Amino acid sequence: MSTPPPKTAEPPSLPMHSGPPQIVSSLDLDQLEPGTRHNLHLDLFRDPAGQQLRIPVLVVKGAEPGPVLGLTAAIHGNELNGIPAVHRFVHGLDPKRLRGTVVGISVVNIPGFLLRRRGFSDARDLNRLFPGKAGGTDSQLVIMRLREQFLTHINYLVDLHTAGPGRTNPVYARVDLDDPVSVELAIAARPDLVVNKTASPKTLRGAAHALGVPCVTLELGAPQVLQPEIVMRATKGLRRIARHLEMLSRPLGLGGRPPLCNESSWVYSEHGGLLEVFPELLARVRKGQPIAHIVNLFGEIVGEYKAPFKAIVIGKTADPVAPIGTRIVHLGKLVPWDE
Ligand SMILES: [Zn+2]
């Protein structure tokens, strides 16, 4: 019996290049004509070499007034799946039939994107620097400008991430369960899982919360790759969020709610060696079930790891070379939605 030949995916429908973006130093959405689409290059700051750092902002201003939905991808420069999701969602919108405005930043962290790394040009994690600081370091200044020029102009935010280096996730939403509007956004996106986590005020989601902007973080698979299936799911998730916010004419039907975790934690390695993780993403494991082992280079087990509680697998490492202190498996405690 022969296996069928591999398939080639259909290319997504995107417009052809239409000329340079419009350079702007501030995001003045009121000035834009209703029913129009814009590619903007937003000046964020002048780097030490005197070059302007600009970020790509895709704006669709609907013909009808309504909420402003903000999207951010690649604040961690190597987290790529969100970028084509922003592109496809935004280009799939018809400005004449949109209620409200969509403002999508496809790459927040341009230096990190070019360097294929999480951090900014100074290696700082931009998602730990809110609200930024006038007169601070480059990265603090960028965050201050991003907050002023973007975050204060939107009513809702979806922040797109992936797992960290060497790790992988399903499609899951991080949200603060105490914030019902944010929870609705999370459910509308139809992720595999919703994880309750109060956001630190130093993160984009926390900064949005501090401004009263409901926000959900969507974690989308693995870093530094484009995963077509996950990009497609994220694109559809953004569309469903827009429908939920009644920005599109087709209302969102009530779907089932994904499994909910009210808390989660990582299991870390206490040994170095070659790591094998046993459960797949989203597997349910019972308390005490073996979840990983580490062998030395003679093939002898030096560490065995068991689930510390009954859990669902939210994330896992994809890198078998494990120093001591490696994150092995991210486990969530499942709870019913009404708790
Ligand atoms: Zn991230």
Boltz pocket constraint, residues with backbone or C-beta under 6 A from the ligand:
constraints:
  - pocket:
      binder: B
      contacts: [[A, 76], [A, 79], [A, 160], [A, 161], [A, 162], [A, 163]]
      max_distance: 6.0
